[in-house]
Amino acid sequence: MKIGLIGLGDMGLSMARHLLRAGHALAVWARREASAESLFADGAAWCGSPADLARHSEVVITMVGGSADVEDLALRADGLLAGFAPGSVHVDMSTIAPATARLLAARYASHGIGWLDAPVSGGPKGALEARLAIMVGGEAATLDRLRPVFEVLGERVVHIGPAGAGQVAKACNQMIMVAAIEAGAEALHLAAANGVDVGKVREALMGGSAASRVLEVMGERMVSRNFDKGVDARLHHKDFALLLGEAHALGAPLPIAATVGQQLNALIARGGARQDTAALITVLEAMSGPRRTEP
């Protein structure tokens, strides 16, 4: 297929390379052409604007920061909508508000253009290994047409429901995952407060019912104090702002998510925006203050 891609961060670059290796004709656009240079030798083409990219593509995939970014790329004067021909499809794989996904789907539908919101779970490693879990909202027929593209990028593709439903599923994913990171941080913080070897505690927990992918990966980062790799906390902070805003609009109580959201706020306030979210343990340490000793 003729595919356009916008969003050349760690995940987007890996996705682009998989699409090229699978034989698709790939074109890209970015705010800085230099960010795409590593793809040109592999056959990617450059387009001068989002509209130009859409003119040259059957489907455009966006993998960018948030709702405002996707809406701007779609609707600005030289945006995707200005270039798409009827029958084209915009696939957004970013994490955005369900309401934004529904709005864009409706705008595109009025011009005969398809839409899928298809956020992913798996992070940079999942993108690199083409093992992403892809949660899709939109029309089933559009997904069926593009399923071969998704199967190049991930190993599990699930149609959740109509436009916006993929973003609802992603919000649920983030709630569970980041709450588990906070739970792991609290467990290891309790172990440290007792003077127990946190590495041994994590090792023991990984052999029992508390074992999880979060404890395996994020727990190791807490033990090793390596917060410089993984997913920036600022991205999970953004996701929690979206999901808590959705909960507020719906009147849906999310007490654990609200607490985790406040811990993320504290991490950002401490300058941890570009640290891995495993750095939530440092918020607990700062809250504890000097350790008390028994008389």
C-alpha positions as CSV (number, residue, x, y, z in Angstrom):
1,M,0.0,0.0,0.0
2,K,0.9,3.7,-0.3
3,I,1.3,4.6,3.4
4,G,2.1,8.0,4.9
5,L,3.5,8.3,8.4
6,I,3.8,11.3,10.8
7,G,5.5,10.9,14.1
8,L,9.1,9.8,14.0
9,G,9.9,9.3,17.7
10,D,11.3,6.0,19.0
11,M,8.1,4.1,18.2
12,G,7.3,5.8,14.9
13,L,10.8,5.1,13.5
14,S,10.5,1.5,14.3
15,M,7.1,1.3,12.8
16,A,8.3,3.0,9.6
17,R,11.2,0.5,9.2
18,H,8.8,-2.5,9.6
19,L,6.5,-1.0,6.9
20,L,9.4,-0.5,4.5
21,R,10.7,-4.1,5.1
22,A,7.2,-5.4,4.4
23,G,7.3,-3.8,1.0
24,H,4.9,-0.9,1.5
25,A,5.6,2.4,-0.3
26,L,6.2,4.8,2.6
27,A,6.2,8.6,2.6
28,V,6.8,10.7,5.7
29,W,6.4,14.2,7.0
30,A,7.8,15.8,10.1
31,R,8.3,19.3,11.5
32,R,12.1,18.7,11.0
33,E,13.1,16.9,7.9
34,A,16.3,15.9,9.7
35,S,14.3,13.5,11.9
36,A,13.4,11.4,8.8
37,E,16.9,11.2,7.2
38,S,17.6,7.8,8.6
39,L,14.7,6.4,6.6
40,F,15.5,7.8,3.2
41,A,18.3,5.3,2.5
42,D,15.7,2.5,3.1
43,G,13.4,4.0,0.5
44,A,11.1,6.4,2.3
45,A,10.0,9.5,0.4
46,W,9.6,13.0,1.9
47,C,6.5,15.1,1.5
48,G,6.5,18.9,2.2
49,S,3.2,19.1,4.2
50,P,0.6,16.9,5.8
51,A,-1.7,17.7,2.9
52,D,1.0,16.6,0.4
53,L,1.5,13.4,2.3
54,A,-2.2,12.7,2.2
55,R,-2.3,13.3,-1.6
56,H,0.4,10.6,-2.0
57,S,-1.1,8.0,0.4
58,E,-4.0,5.6,0.6
59,V,-3.6,5.6,4.4
60,V,-1.8,8.0,6.7
61,I,-0.7,6.8,10.2
62,T,-0.1,9.4,12.9
63,M,1.9,8.7,16.0
64,V,2.2,12.0,17.9
65,G,1.8,13.6,21.3
66,G,-1.8,14.2,22.0
67,S,-5.3,15.4,21.0
68,A,-4.4,18.9,19.9
69,D,-1.5,17.6,17.8
70,V,-3.7,15.1,15.9
71,E,-6.5,17.6,15.4
72,D,-4.1,20.2,14.1
73,L,-2.5,17.7,11.6
74,A,-6.0,16.8,10.4
75,L,-7.7,20.1,10.1
76,R,-5.2,22.9,9.6
77,A,-5.1,24.7,6.2
78,D,-2.4,22.3,4.8
79,G,-3.6,19.4,6.9
80,L,-4.5,15.8,6.0
81,L,-8.1,16.6,5.3
82,A,-7.1,19.1,2.6
83,G,-5.1,16.4,0.8
84,F,-7.0,13.1,1.2
85,A,-9.0,11.7,-1.7
86,P,-12.3,10.0,-0.9
87,G,-11.7,6.4,0.2
88,S,-8.4,7.3,2.0
89,V,-8.0,6.5,5.7
90,H,-6.4,8.3,8.6
91,V,-5.2,5.9,11.2
92,D,-4.3,7.6,14.5
93,M,-2.1,5.4,16.7
94,S,-1.5,8.2,19.3
95,T,-3.2,8.3,22.7
96,I,-5.8,11.0,22.5
97,A,-9.2,11.8,24.0
98,P,-12.1,9.6,22.8
99,A,-14.1,12.8,22.0
100,T,-11.4,14.0,19.7
101,A,-11.4,10.6,17.9
102,R,-15.2,10.8,17.4
103,L,-15.0,14.4,16.2
104,L,-12.4,13.6,13.6
105,A,-14.2,10.5,12.5
106,A,-17.3,12.5,11.8
107,R,-15.4,15.3,9.9
108,Y,-13.7,12.7,7.7
109,A,-16.9,10.7,7.1
110,S,-18.6,13.8,5.7
111,H,-15.9,13.9,3.0
112,G,-15.9,10.1,2.3
113,I,-12.7,9.5,4.2
114,G,-12.2,6.7,6.7
115,W,-10.9,6.9,10.2
116,L,-9.5,4.4,12.8
117,D,-8.3,5.3,16.2
118,A,-5.7,2.5,16.9
119,P,-3.7,3.3,20.0
120,V,-1.1,0.8,21.1
121,S,0.5,-0.8,24.1
122,G,4.0,-2.2,24.3
123,G,6.1,0.9,24.3
124,P,9.3,1.4,22.3
125,K,10.4,-2.2,22.8
126,G,7.1,-3.5,21.5
127,A,7.4,-1.2,18.5
128,L,11.0,-2.3,17.8
129,E,10.0,-6.0,17.9
130,A,6.7,-5.5,16.1
131,R,4.8,-6.9,19.1
132,L,2.4,-4.1,19.8
133,A,-1.1,-4.7,21.1
134,I,-3.4,-2.6,18.9
135,M,-6.8,-1.4,20.1
136,V,-9.0,-0.3,17.3
137,G,-12.0,2.0,17.1
138,G,-13.9,2.6,13.9
139,E,-15.7,0.7,11.2
140,A,-15.1,-3.0,11.0
141,A,-14.8,-2.9,7.2
142,T,-12.1,-0.2,7.4
143,L,-10.1,-2.4,9.9
144,D,-10.5,-5.4,7.6
145,R,-9.0,-3.5,4.8
146,L,-6.0,-2.4,6.9
147,R,-5.5,-5.5,9.0
148,P,-2.5,-6.6,7.0
149,V,-0.8,-3.2,7.8
150,F,-1.5,-3.6,11.5
151,E,-0.2,-7.2,11.5
152,V,3.2,-5.8,10.3
153,L,3.3,-3.6,13.4
154,G,1.9,-5.8,16.2
155,E,0.9,-9.3,17.2
156,R,-2.6,-8.6,18.7
157,V,-5.2,-6.5,16.9
158,V,-8.6,-6.2,18.6
159,H,-11.6,-4.3,17.2
160,I,-13.1,-2.6,20.3
161,G,-16.0,-0.8,18.7
162,P,-17.0,2.4,16.9
163,A,-14.8,5.5,16.6
164,G,-13.3,6.5,20.0
165,A,-13.6,3.0,21.4
166,G,-9.9,2.2,20.8
167,Q,-9.0,5.3,22.9
168,V,-11.3,4.1,25.7
169,A,-9.5,0.8,25.7
170,K,-6.2,2.5,25.8
171,A,-7.3,4.6,28.8
172,C,-8.2,1.4,30.6
173,N,-4.8,-0.1,29.8
174,Q,-3.0,3.0,31.2
175,M,-5.1,2.9,34.4
176,I,-4.2,-0.7,35.1
177,M,-0.5,-0.4,34.1
178,V,0.4,2.8,35.9
179,A,-1.6,1.8,39.0
180,A,0.6,-1.4,39.0
181,I,3.7,0.7,38.7
182,E,2.6,2.7,41.8
183,A,1.7,-0.5,43.7
184,G,5.2,-1.9,42.9
185,A,6.8,1.3,44.0
186,E,4.9,1.2,47.3
187,A,5.8,-2.5,47.9
188,L,9.5,-1.9,47.3
189,H,9.4,1.3,49.4
190,L,7.9,-0.6,52.3
191,A,10.7,-3.2,51.9
192,A,13.4,-0.5,51.9
193,A,11.8,1.1,55.0
194,N,12.2,-2.2,56.8
195,G,15.8,-2.4,55.8
196,V,15.2,-5.4,53.6
197,D,17.0,-6.1,50.3
198,V,14.5,-4.7,47.7
199,G,16.1,-6.8,44.9
200,K,15.5,-10.0,46.9
201,V,11.9,-8.9,47.6
202,R,11.3,-8.3,43.9
203,E,12.9,-11.7,43.0
204,A,10.6,-13.4,45.5
205,L,7.5,-11.6,44.3
206,M,8.2,-12.6,40.7
207,G,7.8,-16.2,41.7
208,G,4.4,-15.7,43.2
209,S,0.9,-14.4,42.5
210,A,2.2,-10.8,42.5
211,A,4.3,-11.4,39.4
212,S,3.6,-9.2,36.4
213,R,5.3,-7.6,33.4
214,V,5.2,-4.3,35.3
215,L,7.0,-5.7,38.3
216,E,9.5,-7.5,36.0
217,V,10.4,-4.4,34.0
218,M,9.6,-1.4,36.2
219,G,10.5,-3.1,39.4
220,E,14.0,-3.8,38.0
221,R,14.4,-0.1,37.2
222,M,13.4,0.8,40.8
223,V,15.9,-1.7,42.2
224,S,18.7,-0.5,39.9
225,R,17.7,3.2,40.2
226,N,17.7,3.4,36.4
227,F,15.1,5.9,35.4
228,D,16.6,7.1,32.2
229,K,15.1,4.7,29.8
230,G,11.6,3.5,29.0
231,V,8.5,5.7,28.7
232,D,8.7,9.3,29.9
233,A,6.5,10.0,32.9
234,R,5.1,13.1,31.1
235,L,3.3,10.8,28.7
236,H,1.6,8.8,31.4
237,H,0.8,12.2,33.1
238,K,-0.9,13.3,29.9
239,D,-2.8,10.0,29.6
240,F,-4.1,10.4,33.1
241,A,-5.3,13.9,32.5
242,L,-7.3,12.5,29.6
243,L,-8.8,9.6,31.4
244,L,-9.6,11.5,34.5
245,G,-11.2,14.2,32.4
246,E,-13.3,11.6,30.7
247,A,-14.3,10.1,34.1
248,H,-15.3,13.6,35.3
249,A,-17.5,14.2,32.3
250,L,-19.2,10.8,32.7
251,G,-19.5,11.0,36.5
252,A,-17.6,7.7,36.7
253,P,-15.7,7.3,40.0
254,L,-12.1,6.2,39.7
255,P,-10.6,6.6,43.2
256,I,-7.4,4.6,42.6
257,A,-6.7,6.3,39.3
258,A,-7.3,9.7,40.9
259,T,-4.7,8.9,43.6
260,V,-2.2,7.6,41.0
261,G,-2.8,10.8,39.0
262,Q,-1.8,12.8,42.0
263,Q,1.4,10.8,42.4
264,L,2.2,11.5,38.7
265,N,1.6,15.2,39.4
266,A,4.1,15.1,42.2
267,L,6.7,13.3,40.0
268,I,6.3,16.0,37.3
269,A,6.6,18.7,40.0
270,R,9.8,17.2,41.2
271,G,11.3,17.5,37.7
272,G,10.7,13.9,36.7
273,A,8.8,14.6,33.4
274,R,11.5,12.8,31.3
275,Q,12.3,10.1,33.7
276,D,10.7,6.7,33.3
277,T,7.5,6.3,35.3
278,A,9.3,3.8,37.6
279,A,10.6,7.0,39.2
280,L,7.3,7.1,41.1
281,I,9.2,5.4,43.9
282,T,11.2,8.7,44.4
283,V,7.9,10.5,45.2
284,L,7.3,8.0,48.0
285,E,10.8,8.5,49.3
286,A,10.4,12.2,49.3
287,M,7.1,12.0,51.1
288,S,8.7,9.9,53.9
289,G,11.2,12.4,55.0
290,P,13.9,11.4,57.5
291,R,13.4,7.9,58.8
292,R,12.3,7.7,62.4
293,T,14.1,5.4,64.8
294,E,12.6,3.6,67.8
295,P,13.6,4.8,71.3
